[in-house]
């Protein structure tokens, strides 16, 4: 087995997983397959052990719109997985949070929401099977430390290669443009090959 460590500067919002062979901005594509998400208990402190707790803290710009949509009216059922016409097509991970992207091909409607207020959170995502026959597995862990300080980690298993990633702010004193820390994130990666 080989082990390698390196860093990556993240552009824009940072780290995105998409359920299809599409471009970065095509995360709502009908060509995307559904990604499975589950909530797992976290290590110590306040944990979110079920989807109901995440529904309470989920937020989106769409919820402010006067023109309500099927997504806004039904996002709790969509997050619970009770609306198979809606699929989770992509997710972003950024310092202190995740953003989830949903698509309803029948209605030609998109929806998105983010979770940023969780103190200790662990989510597991299983992406569609790759051409090599593996189902990529992602374990996202976000732990609140103190005011605006989080440990944000991702374990990524592609079947033949495994990554342990931590996302941090490049400049923690830079005034943020919002919750996503655009162009102010760096990823520390440990890569394991041949295990």
ZADO-1210 file (C-alpha; in nm, 4 decimals, padded with zeros to 6 digits):
<atoms>
<atom x="00.0000" y="00.0000" z="00.0000" code="UNK" pos="1"/>
<atom x="00.1156" y="00.3529" z="-00.0709" code="UNK" pos="2"/>
<atom x="00.0183" y="00.6546" z="00.1387" code="UNK" pos="3"/>
<atom x="00.0504" y="01.0085" z="00.0101" code="UNK" pos="4"/>
<atom x="-00.0329" y="01.3430" z="00.1720" code="UNK" pos="5"/>
<atom x="-00.0997" y="01.6684" z="-00.0104" code="UNK" pos="6"/>
<atom x="-00.3170" y="01.9793" z="-00.0113" code="UNK" pos="7"/>
<atom x="-00.5619" y="02.1233" z="-00.2632" code="UNK" pos="8"/>
<atom x="-00.6905" y="02.4766" z="-00.2867" code="UNK" pos="9"/>
<atom x="-01.0656" y="02.4584" z="-00.3374" code="UNK" pos="10"/>
<atom x="-01.2238" y="02.6921" z="-00.5903" code="UNK" pos="11"/>
<atom x="-01.5690" y="02.8370" z="-00.5328" code="UNK" pos="12"/>
<atom x="-01.7729" y="02.6435" z="-00.2817" code="UNK" pos="13"/>
<atom x="-01.5257" y="02.3601" z="-00.2639" code="UNK" pos="14"/>
<atom x="-01.5938" y="01.9861" z="-00.2656" code="UNK" pos="15"/>
<atom x="-01.8816" y="01.8425" z="-00.4726" code="UNK" pos="16"/>
<atom x="-01.9944" y="01.4870" z="-00.5435" code="UNK" pos="17"/>
<atom x="-02.2328" y="01.4392" z="-00.8382" code="UNK" pos="18"/>
<atom x="-02.4331" y="01.1252" z="-00.9146" code="UNK" pos="19"/>
<atom x="-02.3385" y="01.1163" z="-01.2809" code="UNK" pos="20"/>
<atom x="-02.0761" y="01.1810" z="-01.5442" code="UNK" pos="21"/>
<atom x="-02.1634" y="01.5496" z="-01.5874" code="UNK" pos="22"/>
<atom x="-01.9964" y="01.8882" z="-01.5424" code="UNK" pos="23"/>
<atom x="-01.9701" y="02.0788" z="-01.2118" code="UNK" pos="24"/>
<atom x="-02.2720" y="02.2995" z="-01.2880" code="UNK" pos="25"/>
<atom x="-02.4899" y="02.0113" z="-01.4102" code="UNK" pos="26"/>
<atom x="-02.5714" y="01.8789" z="-01.0641" code="UNK" pos="27"/>
<atom x="-02.9452" y="01.8967" z="-01.1464" code="UNK" pos="28"/>
<atom x="-02.9065" y="01.6983" z="-01.4690" code="UNK" pos="29"/>
<atom x="-03.1579" y="01.4282" z="-01.5552" code="UNK" pos="30"/>
<atom x="-02.8478" y="01.2212" z="-01.6377" code="UNK" pos="31"/>
<atom x="-02.7621" y="01.2018" z="-01.2672" code="UNK" pos="32"/>
<atom x="-02.8532" y="00.8914" z="-01.0713" code="UNK" pos="33"/>
<atom x="-02.9717" y="00.9079" z="-00.7137" code="UNK" pos="34"/>
<atom x="-02.7232" y="00.9267" z="-00.4258" code="UNK" pos="35"/>
<atom x="-02.8279" y="00.7532" z="-00.1034" code="UNK" pos="36"/>
<atom x="-02.7879" y="00.9477" z="00.2208" code="UNK" pos="37"/>
<atom x="-02.8169" y="00.8316" z="00.5809" code="UNK" pos="38"/>
<atom x="-02.7551" y="00.9939" z="00.9175" code="UNK" pos="39"/>
<atom x="-02.5204" y="00.8188" z="01.1574" code="UNK" pos="40"/>
<atom x="-02.4452" y="00.9009" z="01.5173" code="UNK" pos="41"/>
<atom x="-02.1480" y="01.1234" z="01.5836" code="UNK" pos="42"/>
<atom x="-01.8664" y="01.0948" z="01.8294" code="UNK" pos="43"/>
<atom x="-01.9402" y="01.2680" z="02.1589" code="UNK" pos="44"/>
<atom x="-02.1451" y="01.5752" z="02.2298" code="UNK" pos="45"/>
<atom x="-02.4773" y="01.6631" z="02.0673" code="UNK" pos="46"/>
<atom x="-02.5392" y="01.4292" z="01.7788" code="UNK" pos="47"/>
<atom x="-02.8020" y="01.4125" z="01.5087" code="UNK" pos="48"/>
<atom x="-02.9129" y="01.0527" z="01.4990" code="UNK" pos="49"/>
<atom x="-03.2035" y="01.0779" z="01.2585" code="UNK" pos="50"/>
<atom x="-03.3238" y="01.2732" z="00.9611" code="UNK" pos="51"/>
<atom x="-03.5985" y="01.4469" z="01.1628" code="UNK" pos="52"/>
<atom x="-03.3430" y="01.6531" z="01.3507" code="UNK" pos="53"/>
<atom x="-03.1778" y="01.7604" z="01.0260" code="UNK" pos="54"/>
<atom x="-03.5117" y="01.8612" z="00.8732" code="UNK" pos="55"/>
<atom x="-03.5550" y="02.1106" z="01.1596" code="UNK" pos="56"/>
<atom x="-03.2274" y="02.2892" z="01.0804" code="UNK" pos="57"/>
<atom x="-03.2330" y="02.2604" z="00.6988" code="UNK" pos="58"/>
<atom x="-03.2484" y="02.5952" z="00.5183" code="UNK" pos="59"/>
<atom x="-03.2621" y="02.7243" z="00.1620" code="UNK" pos="60"/>
<atom x="-03.3065" y="03.0475" z="-00.0311" code="UNK" pos="61"/>
<atom x="-03.5981" y="02.8696" z="-00.1970" code="UNK" pos="62"/>
<atom x="-03.7911" y="02.8773" z="00.1307" code="UNK" pos="63"/>
<atom x="-03.8011" y="03.2593" z="00.1068" code="UNK" pos="64"/>
<atom x="-03.9622" y="03.2624" z="-00.2370" code="UNK" pos="65"/>
<atom x="-04.3210" y="03.3813" z="-00.2659" code="UNK" pos="66"/>
<atom x="-04.3714" y="03.1296" z="-00.5461" code="UNK" pos="67"/>
<atom x="-04.3762" y="02.8068" z="-00.3507" code="UNK" pos="68"/>
<atom x="-04.2755" y="02.4895" z="-00.5269" code="UNK" pos="69"/>
<atom x="-04.3283" y="02.1181" z="-00.4802" code="UNK" pos="70"/>
<atom x="-03.9806" y="02.1036" z="-00.3300" code="UNK" pos="71"/>
<atom x="-04.0518" y="02.3742" z="-00.0701" code="UNK" pos="72"/>
<atom x="-04.3889" y="02.2281" z="00.0201" code="UNK" pos="73"/>
<atom x="-04.2546" y="01.8743" z="00.0543" code="UNK" pos="74"/>
<atom x="-03.8846" y="01.8948" z="00.1434" code="UNK" pos="75"/>
<atom x="-03.9306" y="01.7031" z="00.4739" code="UNK" pos="76"/>
<atom x="-04.0812" y="01.4067" z="00.2869" code="UNK" pos="77"/>
<atom x="-03.8139" y="01.4390" z="00.0179" code="UNK" pos="78"/>
<atom x="-03.5357" y="01.4291" z="00.2795" code="UNK" pos="79"/>
<atom x="-03.7011" y="01.1279" z="00.4468" code="UNK" pos="80"/>
<atom x="-03.6894" y="00.9456" z="00.1129" code="UNK" pos="81"/>
<atom x="-04.0693" y="00.9224" z="00.0903" code="UNK" pos="82"/>
<atom x="-04.0851" y="01.0973" z="-00.2463" code="UNK" pos="83"/>
<atom x="-03.9141" y="00.8678" z="-00.4999" code="UNK" pos="84"/>
<atom x="-03.9917" y="01.1175" z="-00.7770" code="UNK" pos="85"/>
<atom x="-03.7248" y="01.3397" z="-00.6155" code="UNK" pos="86"/>
<atom x="-03.3650" y="01.2204" z="-00.6191" code="UNK" pos="87"/>
<atom x="-03.0552" y="01.3486" z="-00.4442" code="UNK" pos="88"/>
<atom x="-02.8289" y="01.4172" z="-00.7433" code="UNK" pos="89"/>
<atom x="-02.5315" y="01.5889" z="-00.5759" code="UNK" pos="90"/>
<atom x="-02.3934" y="01.7270" z="-00.2526" code="UNK" pos="91"/>
<atom x="-02.1348" y="01.9850" z="-00.1521" code="UNK" pos="92"/>
<atom x="-01.9208" y="01.9771" z="00.1593" code="UNK" pos="93"/>
<atom x="-01.7761" y="02.3016" z="00.2923" code="UNK" pos="94"/>
<atom x="-01.6352" y="02.4154" z="00.6257" code="UNK" pos="95"/>
<atom x="-01.9161" y="02.3652" z="00.8775" code="UNK" pos="96"/>
<atom x="-02.1860" y="02.2366" z="00.6433" code="UNK" pos="97"/>
<atom x="-02.3294" y="02.0431" z="00.3534" code="UNK" pos="98"/>
<atom x="-02.5552" y="02.1443" z="00.0672" code="UNK" pos="99"/>
<atom x="-02.7899" y="01.8892" z="-00.0903" code="UNK" pos="100"/>
<atom x="-02.9161" y="01.9113" z="-00.4510" code="UNK" pos="101"/>
<atom x="-03.2407" y="01.7421" z="-00.5563" code="UNK" pos="102"/>
<atom x="-03.4039" y="01.6891" z="-00.8973" code="UNK" pos="103"/>
<atom x="-03.7543" y="01.5876" z="-00.9989" code="UNK" pos="104"/>
<atom x="-03.7379" y="01.4894" z="-01.3671" code="UNK" pos="105"/>
<atom x="-04.1170" y="01.4526" z="-01.3987" code="UNK" pos="106"/>
<atom x="-04.1863" y="01.8078" z="-01.2769" code="UNK" pos="107"/>
<atom x="-03.8649" y="01.9459" z="-01.4331" code="UNK" pos="108"/>
<atom x="-03.8013" y="02.1060" z="-01.0940" code="UNK" pos="109"/>
<atom x="-03.4838" y="02.1475" z="-00.8892" code="UNK" pos="110"/>
<atom x="-03.4398" y="02.2017" z="-00.5183" code="UNK" pos="111"/>
<atom x="-03.1505" y="02.2576" z="-00.2845" code="UNK" pos="112"/>
<atom x="-03.0946" y="02.3074" z="00.0856" code="UNK" pos="113"/>
<atom x="-02.8084" y="02.3283" z="00.3276" code="UNK" pos="114"/>
<atom x="-02.7368" y="02.2153" z="00.6800" code="UNK" pos="115"/>
<atom x="-02.5043" y="02.4423" z="00.8738" code="UNK" pos="116"/>
<atom x="-02.6285" y="02.4594" z="01.2315" code="UNK" pos="117"/>
<atom x="-02.5396" y="02.1047" z="01.3360" code="UNK" pos="118"/>
<atom x="-02.2984" y="02.0811" z="01.6282" code="UNK" pos="119"/>
<atom x="-02.1861" y="01.7230" z="01.5604" code="UNK" pos="120"/>
<atom x="-02.2962" y="01.5596" z="01.2399" code="UNK" pos="121"/>
<atom x="-02.2114" y="01.2441" z="01.0498" code="UNK" pos="122"/>
<atom x="-02.3702" y="01.1672" z="00.7154" code="UNK" pos="123"/>
<atom x="-02.3045" y="00.8701" z="00.4917" code="UNK" pos="124"/>
<atom x="-02.3521" y="00.8955" z="00.1157" code="UNK" pos="125"/>
<atom x="-02.3422" y="00.6071" z="-00.1317" code="UNK" pos="126"/>
<atom x="-02.3052" y="00.7193" z="-00.4919" code="UNK" pos="127"/>
<atom x="-02.4106" y="00.5256" z="-00.8037" code="UNK" pos="128"/>
<atom x="-02.1922" y="00.2374" z="-00.9159" code="UNK" pos="129"/>
<atom x="-01.8904" y="00.3359" z="-01.1234" code="UNK" pos="130"/>
<atom x="-01.7806" y="00.1769" z="-01.4514" code="UNK" pos="131"/>
<atom x="-01.5323" y="-00.0286" z="-01.2471" code="UNK" pos="132"/>
<atom x="-01.8174" y="-00.1819" z="-01.0452" code="UNK" pos="133"/>
<atom x="-01.7624" y="00.0018" z="-00.7161" code="UNK" pos="134"/>
<atom x="-02.0190" y="00.2104" z="-00.5304" code="UNK" pos="135"/>
<atom x="-01.8287" y="00.5129" z="-00.3976" code="UNK" pos="136"/>
<atom x="-01.8837" y="00.5649" z="-00.0263" code="UNK" pos="137"/>
<atom x="-01.8512" y="00.9018" z="00.1507" code="UNK" pos="138"/>
<atom x="-01.8639" y="00.9607" z="00.5241" code="UNK" pos="139"/>
<atom x="-01.8946" y="01.3304" z="00.6066" code="UNK" pos="140"/>
<atom x="-01.8198" y="01.4392" z="00.9611" code="UNK" pos="141"/>
<atom x="-01.8693" y="01.7931" z="01.0904" code="UNK" pos="142"/>
<atom x="-01.7871" y="01.8807" z="01.4493" code="UNK" pos="143"/>
<atom x="-01.8451" y="02.2224" z="01.6041" code="UNK" pos="144"/>
<atom x="-01.5517" y="02.3422" z="01.8155" code="UNK" pos="145"/>
<atom x="-01.6278" y="02.7050" z="01.9007" code="UNK" pos="146"/>
<atom x="-01.7621" y="03.0209" z="01.7379" code="UNK" pos="147"/>
<atom x="-01.7306" y="02.9726" z="01.3611" code="UNK" pos="148"/>
<atom x="-01.4739" y="02.6949" z="01.4053" code="UNK" pos="149"/>
<atom x="-01.5478" y="02.3465" z="01.2771" code="UNK" pos="150"/>
<atom x="-01.3664" y="02.0249" z="01.1980" code="UNK" pos="151"/>
<atom x="-01.4987" y="01.9159" z="00.8578" code="UNK" pos="152"/>
<atom x="-01.3802" y="01.5744" z="00.7401" code="UNK" pos="153"/>
<atom x="-01.4622" y="01.3394" z="00.4547" code="UNK" pos="154"/>
<atom x="-01.3722" y="00.9724" z="00.4238" code="UNK" pos="155"/>
<atom x="-01.3994" y="00.8740" z="00.0582" code="UNK" pos="156"/>
<atom x="-01.3767" y="00.5092" z="-00.0483" code="UNK" pos="157"/>
<atom x="-01.3723" y="00.4391" z="-00.4215" code="UNK" pos="158"/>
<atom x="-01.3107" y="00.0649" z="-00.3787" code="UNK" pos="159"/>
<atom x="-00.9532" y="00.0681" z="-00.5053" code="UNK" pos="160"/>
<atom x="-00.8386" y="00.3928" z="-00.3462" code="UNK" pos="161"/>
<atom x="-00.9354" y="00.5599" z="-00.0194" code="UNK" pos="162"/>
<atom x="-00.9032" y="00.9227" z="00.0874" code="UNK" pos="163"/>
<atom x="-00.9214" y="01.0976" z="00.4213" code="UNK" pos="164"/>
<atom x="-00.9876" y="01.4687" z="00.3642" code="UNK" pos="165"/>
<atom x="-01.0166" y="01.7660" z="00.5955" code="UNK" pos="166"/>
<atom x="-01.1463" y="02.1011" z="00.4757" code="UNK" pos="167"/>
<atom x="-01.0254" y="02.4156" z="00.6515" code="UNK" pos="168"/>
<atom x="-01.0429" y="02.7871" z="00.5908" code="UNK" pos="169"/>
<atom x="-00.7339" y="02.9254" z="00.4172" code="UNK" pos="170"/>
<atom x="-00.7811" y="03.2549" z="00.5974" code="UNK" pos="171"/>
<atom x="-01.0048" y="03.2200" z="00.9042" code="UNK" pos="172"/>
<atom x="-01.0066" y="03.5995" z="00.9469" code="UNK" pos="173"/>
<atom x="-01.1329" y="03.6722" z="00.5961" code="UNK" pos="174"/>
<atom x="-01.4823" y="03.8178" z="00.6029" code="UNK" pos="175"/>
<atom x="-01.7083" y="03.5499" z="00.4607" code="UNK" pos="176"/>
<atom x="-01.9538" y="03.6207" z="00.1828" code="UNK" pos="177"/>
<atom x="-02.2003" y="03.3852" z="00.3515" code="UNK" pos="178"/>
<atom x="-02.2051" y="03.0289" z="00.4727" code="UNK" pos="179"/>
<atom x="-02.0145" y="02.8754" z="00.1817" code="UNK" pos="180"/>
<atom x="-01.6706" y="03.0411" z="00.2263" code="UNK" pos="181"/>
<atom x="-01.6276" y="03.0905" z="-00.1495" code="UNK" pos="182"/>
<atom x="-01.2621" y="03.0668" z="-00.2602" code="UNK" pos="183"/>
<atom x="-01.1381" y="03.0502" z="00.1012" code="UNK" pos="184"/>
<atom x="-01.1034" y="02.6766" z="00.1614" code="UNK" pos="185"/>
<atom x="-00.8161" y="02.4328" z="00.1499" code="UNK" pos="186"/>
<atom x="-00.8316" y="02.0543" z="00.1613" code="UNK" pos="187"/>
<atom x="-00.5737" y="01.8388" z="00.3374" code="UNK" pos="188"/>
<atom x="-00.5724" y="01.4928" z="00.1784" code="UNK" pos="189"/>
<atom x="-00.4279" y="01.1571" z="00.2821" code="UNK" pos="190"/>
<atom x="-00.4522" y="00.9044" z="-00.0020" code="UNK" pos="191"/>
<atom x="-00.4301" y="00.5272" z="00.0444" code="UNK" pos="192"/>
<atom x="-00.3729" y="00.3075" z="-00.2634" code="UNK" pos="193"/>
<atom x="-00.3345" y="-00.0698" z="-00.2889" code="UNK" pos="194"/>
<atom x="-00.4859" y="-00.1740" z="00.0415" code="UNK" pos="195"/>
</atoms>
